[in-house]
Amino acid sequence: MGGQDILLNNVMVRPIKPRKIRFNPGVTYFKPRAIPLSLLEEVDLEPDELEALRLCDYEGLEQKEAAAKMNISQSTLQRILTSTRKKIAEAIIEGKAIKIINK
């Protein structure tokens, strides 16, 4: 057992490393037009999910470079991107609002 590993429900887990987030969006919701927010289901995007999306899809960085900027491994960045893209696709396909969590 490594010095930083934690045993949780008989499964070894590592604590989450602090992630560098350099972007603070000016909006907190995107939603389908002409439908009140109160009638919509929501999909939540965490700050690290939005940052990974910004760096890779908007800024066009390679995953290795984006991972280094966020202080995470490339495999962690890949998992974050996969999850984020699935959430966005779900919101678009199913007409859900996207809530950007601002911590």
Secondary structure by P-SEA (a helix, b strand, c coil): ccccccccccbbbbcccbbbbccccccccccccccccccbbbbbbcaaaaaaaaacccccccaaaaaaaacccaaaaaaaaaaaaaaaaaaaaabbbbbbbcc
